[in-house]
Every structure is written in C-alpha cells, then in structure tokens.
C-alpha cells in the first residue's frame, strides 16, 4: 500500500468512526428520552392505580392526557428496534476501534 493509499484508508476510517459515534450518540439520546417518558408514565400509572378512580393530580384524569401526549418514540417496538440498532452500532464501532488500534490510531 502506498503512502497516499494508507493516508486515504486512515482518513476513511476516522470519518466512519466519527459517523458511527454520532449515530450511537443520537440513538442513546432517543433511548434516554423514551426511558424518561416511560418512567413518567409508569409513575403516573402507579399513582393512579394506588388512588383508585379519584380525580386530581394522582387520578385517572391526570394520566389520560399524559398518555395522549406520549411521543412516538415510546412505542415499545420502536424502542426494541433502536436497541437492536444500537447493538449493531456498538459492534461496528468496536470493529473500527480494533482496526484503528492496529493502524496506530488512538
């Protein structure tokens, strides 16, 4: 491999690793947001169920609007798909990191 080819390979690797890291960060951010929403809904449901059918801050009338405003990201099939994607991204990043290490990068 010539010096130019090696430099091109290193540049491609650095770019791809950067893209993969950005993608991982975006997935992690979405998953954290979904987790926060799901936690809030779960907490509201626990309070509503503990208090019976009464109205007010802890009642069913409090929970229903929250459920209507749940972001689409909280769909559990979407969460599962994002987790599968994150698993693939982590595997790809580990592979790229091994290559970078072999090339003397990092």
N, CA, C and O atoms as CSV, one atom per row, in Angstrom:
chain,resi,resn,atom,element,x,y,z
A,1,UNK,N,N,0.852,-1.162,0.000
A,1,UNK,CA,C,0.000,0.000,0.000
A,1,UNK,C,C,0.906,1.236,0.000
A,1,UNK,O,O,1.832,1.344,0.804
A,2,UNK,N,N,0.623,2.153,-0.908
A,2,UNK,CA,C,1.432,3.377,-0.976
A,2,UNK,C,C,1.067,4.298,0.191
A,2,UNK,O,O,0.067,4.090,0.879
A,3,UNK,N,N,1.880,5.292,0.390
A,3,UNK,CA,C,1.656,6.255,1.467
A,3,UNK,C,C,0.322,6.984,1.281
A,3,UNK,O,O,-0.407,7.207,2.248
A,4,UNK,N,N,0.006,7.352,0.037
A,4,UNK,CA,C,-1.268,8.036,-0.241
A,4,UNK,C,C,-2.453,7.118,0.036
A,4,UNK,O,O,-3.458,7.545,0.603
A,5,UNK,N,N,-2.330,5.863,-0.365
A,5,UNK,CA,C,-3.405,4.900,-0.118
A,5,UNK,C,C,-3.601,4.690,1.389
A,5,UNK,O,O,-4.730,4.577,1.867
A,6,UNK,N,N,-2.505,4.638,2.117
A,6,UNK,CA,C,-2.592,4.459,3.562
A,6,UNK,C,C,-3.244,5.683,4.219
A,6,UNK,O,O,-4.077,5.538,5.113
A,7,UNK,N,N,-2.871,6.862,3.782
A,7,UNK,CA,C,-3.485,8.079,4.310
A,7,UNK,C,C,-4.978,8.121,4.007
A,7,UNK,O,O,-5.781,8.515,4.852
A,8,UNK,N,N,-5.347,7.707,2.781
A,8,UNK,CA,C,-6.767,7.656,2.411
A,8,UNK,C,C,-7.523,6.658,3.287
A,8,UNK,O,O,-8.641,6.930,3.724
A,9,UNK,N,N,-6.909,5.508,3.541
A,9,UNK,CA,C,-7.541,4.488,4.386
A,9,UNK,C,C,-7.732,5.014,5.811
A,9,UNK,O,O,-8.776,4.793,6.426
A,10,UNK,N,N,-6.744,5.694,6.317
A,10,UNK,CA,C,-6.839,6.261,7.668
A,10,UNK,C,C,-7.935,7.319,7.715
A,10,UNK,O,O,-8.729,7.355,8.655
A,11,UNK,N,N,-7.977,8.166,6.715
A,11,UNK,CA,C,-8.994,9.214,6.661
A,11,UNK,C,C,-10.401,8.613,6.594
A,11,UNK,O,O,-11.308,9.077,7.285
A,12,UNK,N,N,-10.581,7.589,5.770
A,12,UNK,CA,C,-11.891,6.916,5.688
A,12,UNK,C,C,-12.277,6.317,7.038
A,12,UNK,O,O,-13.424,6.422,7.472
A,13,UNK,N,N,-11.308,5.693,7.689
A,13,UNK,CA,C,-11.566,5.083,8.994
A,13,UNK,C,C,-11.964,6.136,10.021
A,13,UNK,O,O,-12.926,5.949,10.765
A,14,UNK,N,N,-11.239,7.219,10.060
A,14,UNK,CA,C,-11.534,8.289,11.013
A,14,UNK,C,C,-12.924,8.866,10.745
A,14,UNK,O,O,-13.687,9.104,11.681
A,15,UNK,N,N,-13.249,9.088,9.489
A,15,UNK,CA,C,-14.576,9.609,9.135
A,15,UNK,C,C,-15.674,8.640,9.536
A,15,UNK,O,O,-16.672,9.037,10.137
A,16,UNK,N,N,-15.489,7.364,9.203
A,16,UNK,CA,C,-16.523,6.377,9.510
A,16,UNK,C,C,-16.707,6.244,11.018
A,16,UNK,O,O,-17.833,6.157,11.507
A,17,UNK,N,N,-15.607,6.229,11.742
A,17,UNK,CA,C,-15.713,6.137,13.196
A,17,UNK,C,C,-16.463,7.336,13.765
A,17,UNK,O,O,-17.271,7.192,14.683
A,18,UNK,N,N,-16.197,8.504,13.225
A,18,UNK,CA,C,-16.913,9.703,13.672
A,18,UNK,C,C,-18.407,9.601,13.401
A,18,UNK,O,O,-19.228,9.944,14.252
A,19,UNK,N,N,-18.755,9.125,12.204
A,19,UNK,CA,C,-20.168,8.962,11.853
A,19,UNK,C,C,-20.843,7.939,12.755
A,19,UNK,O,O,-21.964,8.157,13.213
A,20,UNK,N,N,-20.168,6.830,13.011
A,20,UNK,CA,C,-20.728,5.784,13.858
A,20,UNK,C,C,-20.908,6.306,15.287
A,20,UNK,O,O,-21.917,6.013,15.929
A,21,UNK,N,N,-19.943,7.072,15.786
A,21,UNK,CA,C,-20.059,7.643,17.127
A,21,UNK,C,C,-21.221,8.631,17.214
A,21,UNK,O,O,-21.942,8.657,18.211
A,22,UNK,N,N,-21.402,9.439,16.178
A,22,UNK,CA,C,-22.526,10.392,16.161
A,22,UNK,C,C,-23.860,9.641,16.121
A,22,UNK,O,O,-24.819,10.026,16.790
A,23,UNK,N,N,-23.909,8.572,15.334
A,23,UNK,CA,C,-25.134,7.775,15.247
A,23,UNK,C,C,-25.438,7.129,16.606
A,23,UNK,O,O,-26.586,7.112,17.050
A,24,UNK,N,N,-24.403,6.603,17.252
A,24,UNK,CA,C,-24.587,5.991,18.573
A,24,UNK,C,C,-25.113,7.038,19.560
A,24,UNK,O,O,-26.038,6.759,20.324
A,25,UNK,N,N,-24.537,8.224,19.548
A,25,UNK,CA,C,-24.969,9.280,20.463
A,25,UNK,C,C,-26.431,9.653,20.228
A,25,UNK,O,O,-27.179,9.880,21.179
A,26,UNK,N,N,-26.832,9.717,18.963
A,26,UNK,CA,C,-28.227,10.052,18.639
A,26,UNK,C,C,-29.176,8.958,19.136
A,26,UNK,O,O,-30.227,9.257,19.702
A,27,UNK,N,N,-28.808,7.698,18.925
A,27,UNK,CA,C,-29.634,6.592,19.406
A,27,UNK,C,C,-29.740,6.619,20.930
A,27,UNK,O,O,-30.826,6.454,21.487
A,28,UNK,N,N,-28.615,6.826,21.592
A,28,UNK,CA,C,-28.620,6.868,23.054
A,28,UNK,C,C,-29.488,8.010,23.571
A,28,UNK,O,O,-30.188,7.856,24.571
A,29,UNK,N,N,-29.442,9.149,22.894
A,29,UNK,CA,C,-30.271,10.294,23.304
A,29,UNK,C,C,-31.747,9.953,23.168
A,29,UNK,O,O,-32.534,10.226,24.074
A,30,UNK,N,N,-32.125,9.360,22.044
A,30,UNK,CA,C,-33.527,8.977,21.837
A,30,UNK,C,C,-33.978,7.954,22.876
A,30,UNK,O,O,-35.088,8.038,23.401
A,31,UNK,N,N,-33.111,6.994,23.165
A,31,UNK,CA,C,-33.467,5.972,24.149
A,31,UNK,C,C,-33.602,6.568,25.547
A,31,UNK,O,O,-34.485,6.166,26.305
A,32,UNK,N,N,-32.745,7.513,25.896
A,32,UNK,CA,C,-32.876,8.184,27.199
A,32,UNK,C,C,-34.199,8.946,27.275
A,32,UNK,O,O,-34.879,8.918,28.301
A,33,UNK,N,N,-34.561,9.630,26.178
A,33,UNK,CA,C,-35.826,10.373,26.150
A,33,UNK,C,C,-37.014,9.422,26.283
A,33,UNK,O,O,-37.967,9.709,27.007
A,34,UNK,N,N,-36.952,8.301,25.588
A,34,UNK,CA,C,-38.020,7.310,25.692
A,34,UNK,C,C,-38.092,6.770,27.117
A,34,UNK,O,O,-39.179,6.617,27.675
A,35,UNK,N,N,-36.944,6.487,27.696
A,35,UNK,CA,C,-36.908,5.986,29.065
A,35,UNK,C,C,-37.512,6.965,30.052
A,35,UNK,O,O,-38.254,6.575,30.954
A,36,UNK,N,N,-37.194,8.236,29.879
A,36,UNK,CA,C,-37.738,9.264,30.771
A,36,UNK,C,C,-39.261,9.323,30.642
A,36,UNK,O,O,-39.967,9.371,31.649
A,37,UNK,N,N,-39.765,9.320,29.409
A,37,UNK,CA,C,-41.213,9.362,29.199
A,37,UNK,C,C,-41.888,8.120,29.767
A,37,UNK,O,O,-42.921,8.212,30.430
A,38,UNK,N,N,-41.299,6.964,29.504
A,38,UNK,CA,C,-41.893,5.725,30.009
A,38,UNK,C,C,-41.877,5.697,31.542
A,38,UNK,O,O,-42.823,5.214,32.163
A,39,UNK,N,N,-40.821,6.208,32.140
A,39,UNK,CA,C,-40.742,6.277,33.599
A,39,UNK,C,C,-41.854,7.180,34.145
A,39,UNK,O,O,-42.528,6.833,35.115
A,40,UNK,N,N,-42.032,8.335,33.511
A,40,UNK,CA,C,-43.067,9.269,33.970
A,40,UNK,C,C,-44.451,8.660,33.837
A,40,UNK,O,O,-45.287,8.809,34.728
A,41,UNK,N,N,-44.696,7.971,32.720
A,41,UNK,CA,C,-45.994,7.319,32.527
A,41,UNK,C,C,-46.180,6.220,33.565
A,41,UNK,O,O,-47.251,6.096,34.160
A,42,UNK,N,N,-45.138,5.427,33.782
A,42,UNK,CA,C,-45.222,4.358,34.780
A,42,UNK,C,C,-45.502,4.900,36.167
A,42,UNK,O,O,-46.320,4.349,36.905
A,43,UNK,N,N,-44.831,5.967,36.516
A,43,UNK,CA,C,-45.056,6.586,37.832
A,43,UNK,C,C,-46.481,7.111,37.947
A,43,UNK,O,O,-47.131,6.934,38.978
A,44,UNK,N,N,-46.962,7.754,36.898
A,44,UNK,CA,C,-48.325,8.277,36.909
A,44,UNK,C,C,-49.335,7.134,37.013
A,44,UNK,O,O,-50.329,7.252,37.729
A,45,UNK,N,N,-49.090,6.043,36.312
A,45,UNK,CA,C,-49.995,4.887,36.394
A,45,UNK,C,C,-49.995,4.286,37.795
A,45,UNK,O,O,-51.046,3.905,38.309
A,46,UNK,N,N,-48.825,4.201,38.408
A,46,UNK,CA,C,-48.762,3.663,39.769
A,46,UNK,C,C,-49.571,4.523,40.727
A,46,UNK,O,O,-50.306,4.010,41.570
A,47,UNK,N,N,-49.429,5.839,40.588
A,47,UNK,CA,C,-50.184,6.747,41.463
A,47,UNK,C,C,-51.684,6.636,41.185
A,47,UNK,O,O,-52.486,6.630,42.118
A,48,UNK,N,N,-52.064,6.547,39.913
A,48,UNK,CA,C,-53.478,6.482,39.563
A,48,UNK,C,C,-54.096,5.200,40.088
A,48,UNK,O,O,-55.209,5.208,40.615
A,49,UNK,N,N,-53.375,4.106,39.944
A,49,UNK,CA,C,-53.910,2.816,40.388
A,49,UNK,C,C,-53.926,2.723,41.909
A,49,UNK,O,O,-54.817,2.091,42.475
A,50,UNK,N,N,-52.974,3.330,42.567
A,50,UNK,CA,C,-52.933,3.307,44.032
A,50,UNK,C,C,-54.065,4.143,44.607
A,50,UNK,O,O,-54.546,3.872,45.707
A,51,UNK,N,N,-54.490,5.158,43.863
A,51,UNK,CA,C,-55.525,6.058,44.362
A,51,UNK,C,C,-56.914,5.707,43.863
A,51,UNK,O,O,-57.863,6.435,44.151
A,52,UNK,N,N,-57.060,4.652,43.149
A,52,UNK,CA,C,-58.368,4.296,42.612
A,52,UNK,C,C,-58.770,5.224,41.480
A,52,UNK,O,O,-57.913,5.713,40.744
A,53,UNK,N,N,-60.031,5.465,41.339
A,53,UNK,CA,C,-60.548,6.243,40.217
A,53,UNK,C,C,-60.727,7.722,40.554
A,53,UNK,O,O,-61.361,8.455,39.795
A,54,UNK,N,N,-60.180,8.166,41.674
A,54,UNK,CA,C,-60.393,9.569,42.044
A,54,UNK,C,C,-59.741,10.504,41.018
A,54,UNK,O,O,-58.782,10.137,40.339
A,55,UNK,N,N,-60.262,11.665,40.932
A,55,UNK,CA,C,-59.721,12.668,40.023
A,55,UNK,C,C,-58.612,13.445,40.716
A,55,UNK,O,O,-58.331,13.225,41.894
A,56,UNK,N,N,-57.996,14.341,39.990
A,56,UNK,CA,C,-56.960,15.175,40.576
A,56,UNK,C,C,-55.578,14.771,40.090
A,56,UNK,O,O,-55.431,14.052,39.101
A,57,UNK,N,N,-54.579,15.246,40.801
A,57,UNK,CA,C,-53.177,15.095,40.388
A,57,UNK,C,C,-52.762,13.631,40.263
A,57,UNK,O,O,-51.914,13.309,39.430
A,58,UNK,N,N,-53.325,12.752,41.052
A,58,UNK,CA,C,-52.920,11.350,41.022
A,58,UNK,C,C,-53.948,10.432,40.379
A,58,UNK,O,O,-53.770,9.214,40.375
A,59,UNK,N,N,-55.002,10.987,39.845
A,59,UNK,CA,C,-56.076,10.159,39.340
A,59,UNK,C,C,-55.975,9.859,37.855
A,59,UNK,O,O,-55.039,10.263,37.166
A,60,UNK,N,N,-56.971,9.138,37.403
A,60,UNK,CA,C,-57.048,8.726,36.001
A,60,UNK,C,C,-57.092,9.937,35.083
A,60,UNK,O,O,-56.499,9.922,34.004
A,61,UNK,N,N,-57.787,10.982,35.504
A,61,UNK,CA,C,-57.877,12.185,34.671
A,61,UNK,C,C,-56.518,12.855,34.500
A,61,UNK,O,O,-56.311,13.617,33.555
A,62,UNK,N,N,-55.603,12.574,35.404
A,62,UNK,CA,C,-54.233,13.088,35.285
A,62,UNK,C,C,-53.421,12.250,34.305
A,62,UNK,O,O,-52.595,12.777,33.559
A,63,UNK,N,N,-53.659,10.950,34.312
A,63,UNK,CA,C,-52.865,10.030,33.488
A,63,UNK,C,C,-53.282,10.062,32.027
A,63,UNK,O,O,-52.426,10.032,31.142
A,64,UNK,N,N,-54.560,10.121,31.762
A,64,UNK,CA,C,-55.036,10.041,30.369
A,64,UNK,C,C,-54.410,11.094,29.456
A,64,UNK,O,O,-53.963,10.736,28.367
A,65,UNK,N,N,-54.354,12.360,29.836
A,65,UNK,CA,C,-53.703,13.343,28.949
A,65,UNK,C,C,-52.225,13.031,28.727
A,65,UNK,O,O,-51.696,13.254,27.638
A,66,UNK,N,N,-51.561,12.513,29.763
A,66,UNK,CA,C,-50.153,12.146,29.613
A,66,UNK,C,C,-50.005,11.049,28.551
A,66,UNK,O,O,-49.078,11.089,27.741
A,67,UNK,N,N,-50.901,10.089,28.555
A,67,UNK,CA,C,-50.841,9.008,27.569
A,67,UNK,C,C,-51.080,9.519,26.159
A,67,UNK,O,O,-50.491,9.013,25.204
A,68,UNK,N,N,-51.932,10.508,26.026
A,68,UNK,CA,C,-52.211,11.074,24.703
A,68,UNK,C,C,-51.022,11.868,24.167
A,68,UNK,O,O,-50.892,12.056,22.958
A,69,UNK,N,N,-50.164,12.330,25.061
A,69,UNK,CA,C,-49.014,13.136,24.660
A,69,UNK,C,C,-47.706,12.360,24.621
A,69,UNK,O,O,-46.636,12.949,24.463
A,70,UNK,N,N,-47.787,11.050,24.762
A,70,UNK,CA,C,-46.569,10.234,24.738
A,70,UNK,C,C,-45.949,10.329,23.353
A,70,UNK,O,O,-46.642,10.152,22.350
A,71,UNK,N,N,-44.652,10.606,23.288
A,71,UNK,CA,C,-44.002,10.662,21.980
A,71,UNK,C,C,-44.012,9.296,21.302
A,71,UNK,O,O,-44.034,8.260,21.966
A,72,UNK,N,N,-43.994,9.310,19.989
A,72,UNK,CA,C,-44.000,8.062,19.216
A,72,UNK,C,C,-42.802,7.183,19.562
A,72,UNK,O,O,-42.842,5.964,19.393
A,73,UNK,N,N,-41.749,7.810,20.043
A,73,UNK,CA,C,-40.538,7.072,20.380
A,73,UNK,C,C,-40.785,6.052,21.494
A,73,UNK,O,O,-40.008,5.110,21.652
A,74,UNK,N,N,-41.851,6.231,22.259
A,74,UNK,CA,C,-42.139,5.325,23.372
A,74,UNK,C,C,-42.824,4.040,22.935
A,74,UNK,O,O,-43.046,3.152,23.759
A,75,UNK,N,N,-43.156,3.926,21.685
A,75,UNK,CA,C,-43.710,2.674,21.182
A,75,UNK,C,C,-42.671,1.582,21.445
A,75,UNK,O,O,-41.525,1.689,21.007
A,76,UNK,N,N,-43.074,0.544,22.152
A,76,UNK,CA,C,-42.101,-0.461,22.578
A,76,UNK,C,C,-41.438,-1.194,21.419
A,76,UNK,O,O,-40.285,-1.609,21.534
A,77,UNK,N,N,-42.142,-1.359,20.313
A,77,UNK,CA,C,-41.487,-1.983,19.156
A,77,UNK,C,C,-40.410,-1.055,18.594
A,77,UNK,O,O,-39.378,-1.520,18.110
A,78,UNK,N,N,-40.646,0.237,18.658
A,78,UNK,CA,C,-39.627,1.223,18.232
A,78,UNK,C,C,-38.433,1.188,19.174
A,78,UNK,O,O,-37.289,1.234,18.724
A,79,UNK,N,N,-38.684,1.108,20.471
A,79,UNK,CA,C,-37.604,1.031,21.450
A,79,UNK,C,C,-36.770,-0.220,21.197
A,79,UNK,O,O,-35.540,-0.164,21.209
A,80,UNK,N,N,-37.441,-1.348,20.968
A,80,UNK,CA,C,-36.721,-2.599,20.695
A,80,UNK,C,C,-35.874,-2.475,19.426
A,80,UNK,O,O,-34.734,-2.938,19.390
A,81,UNK,N,N,-36.428,-1.854,18.394
A,81,UNK,CA,C,-35.681,-1.670,17.144
A,81,UNK,C,C,-34.459,-0.774,17.369
A,81,UNK,O,O,-33.385,-1.042,16.831
A,82,UNK,N,N,-34.620,0.279,18.157
A,82,UNK,CA,C,-33.485,1.164,18.436
A,82,UNK,C,C,-32.407,0.436,19.239
A,82,UNK,O,O,-31.215,0.650,19.020
A,83,UNK,N,N,-32.829,-0.423,20.169
A,83,UNK,CA,C,-31.851,-1.193,20.934
A,83,UNK,C,C,-31.088,-2.168,20.047
A,83,UNK,O,O,-29.879,-2.339,20.205
A,84,UNK,N,N,-31.790,-2.807,19.117
A,84,UNK,CA,C,-31.123,-3.706,18.157
A,84,UNK,C,C,-30.138,-2.921,17.297
A,84,UNK,O,O,-29.023,-3.374,17.037
A,85,UNK,N,N,-30.560,-1.749,16.863
A,85,UNK,CA,C,-29.678,-0.906,16.052
A,85,UNK,C,C,-28.461,-0.462,16.861
A,85,UNK,O,O,-27.343,-0.442,16.346
A,86,UNK,N,N,-28.678,-0.109,18.121
A,86,UNK,CA,C,-27.573,0.296,18.989
A,86,UNK,C,C,-26.576,-0.854,19.162
A,86,UNK,O,O,-25.365,-0.636,19.189
A,87,UNK,N,N,-27.089,-2.056,19.276
A,87,UNK,CA,C,-26.222,-3.234,19.395
A,87,UNK,C,C,-25.328,-3.378,18.161
A,87,UNK,O,O,-24.133,-3.650,18.280
A,88,UNK,N,N,-25.913,-3.194,16.985
A,88,UNK,CA,C,-25.139,-3.270,15.734
A,88,UNK,C,C,-24.112,-2.138,15.651
A,88,UNK,O,O,-22.978,-2.348,15.220
A,89,UNK,N,N,-24.517,-0.955,16.063
A,89,UNK,CA,C,-23.616,0.198,16.028
A,89,UNK,C,C,-22.436,-0.039,16.972
A,89,UNK,O,O,-21.291,0.250,16.621
A,90,UNK,N,N,-22.710,-0.556,18.152
A,90,UNK,CA,C,-21.636,-0.839,19.114
A,90,UNK,C,C,-20.664,-1.885,18.554
A,90,UNK,O,O,-19.451,-1.762,18.723
A,91,UNK,N,N,-21.196,-2.902,17.895
A,91,UNK,CA,C,-20.351,-3.932,17.281
A,91,UNK,C,C,-19.480,-3.317,16.189
A,91,UNK,O,O,-18.287,-3.605,16.105
A,92,UNK,N,N,-20.078,-2.474,15.356
A,92,UNK,CA,C,-19.329,-1.815,14.278
A,92,UNK,C,C,-18.247,-0.898,14.852
A,92,UNK,O,O,-17.124,-0.872,14.350
A,93,UNK,N,N,-18.579,-0.163,15.879
A,93,UNK,CA,C,-17.613,0.740,16.489
A,93,UNK,C,C,-16.457,-0.041,17.113
A,93,UNK,O,O,-15.303,0.374,16.998
A,94,UNK,N,N,-16.743,-1.144,17.761
A,94,UNK,CA,C,-15.679,-1.973,18.344
A,94,UNK,C,C,-14.743,-2.478,17.246
A,94,UNK,O,O,-13.525,-2.509,17.425
A,95,UNK,N,N,-15.320,-2.871,16.111
A,95,UNK,CA,C,-14.516,-3.336,14.972
A,95,UNK,C,C,-13.627,-2.203,14.444
A,95,UNK,O,O,-12.435,-2.398,14.208
A,96,UNK,N,N,-14.212,-1.037,14.264
A,96,UNK,CA,C,-13.445,0.112,13.779
A,96,UNK,C,C,-12.349,0.506,14.770
A,96,UNK,O,O,-11.250,0.889,14.370
A,97,UNK,N,N,-12.651,0.409,16.049
A,97,UNK,CA,C,-11.641,0.728,17.057
A,97,UNK,C,C,-10.471,-0.261,17.011
A,97,UNK,O,O,-9.320,0.134,17.195
A,98,UNK,N,N,-10.762,-1.539,16.767
A,98,UNK,CA,C,-9.691,-2.536,16.632
A,98,UNK,C,C,-8.805,-2.222,15.426
A,98,UNK,O,O,-7.579,-2.299,15.503
A,99,UNK,N,N,-9.440,-1.872,14.324
A,99,UNK,CA,C,-8.690,-1.522,13.114
A,99,UNK,C,C,-7.835,-0.293,13.381
A,99,UNK,O,O,-6.663,-0.249,13.007
A,100,UNK,N,N,-8.426,0.710,14.033
A,100,UNK,CA,C,-7.683,1.940,14.334
A,100,UNK,C,C,-6.486,1.629,15.221
A,100,UNK,O,O,-5.406,2.187,15.029
A,101,UNK,N,N,-6.670,0.763,16.166
A,101,UNK,CA,C,-5.590,0.393,17.060
A,101,UNK,C,C,-4.467,-0.303,16.281
A,101,UNK,O,O,-3.285,-0.045,16.512
A,102,UNK,N,N,-4.854,-1.184,15.361
A,102,UNK,CA,C,-3.865,-1.879,14.535
A,102,UNK,C,C,-3.107,-0.912,13.623
A,102,UNK,O,O,-1.951,-1.154,13.275
A,103,UNK,N,N,-3.763,0.175,13.242
A,103,UNK,CA,C,-3.144,1.161,12.371
A,103,UNK,C,C,-2.359,2.204,13.165
A,103,UNK,O,O,-1.735,3.095,12.588
A,104,UNK,N,N,-2.396,2.083,14.492
A,104,UNK,CA,C,-1.674,3.026,15.328
A,104,UNK,C,C,-2.422,4.305,15.605
A,104,UNK,O,O,-1.826,5.296,16.027
A,105,UNK,N,N,-3.733,4.297,15.373
A,105,UNK,CA,C,-4.575,5.464,15.652
A,105,UNK,C,C,-5.154,5.266,17.039
A,105,UNK,O,O,-5.680,4.194,17.339
A,106,UNK,N,N,-5.072,6.258,17.874
A,106,UNK,CA,C,-5.540,6.242,19.260
A,106,UNK,C,C,-4.517,5.569,20.084
A,106,UNK,O,O,-4.691,5.435,21.295
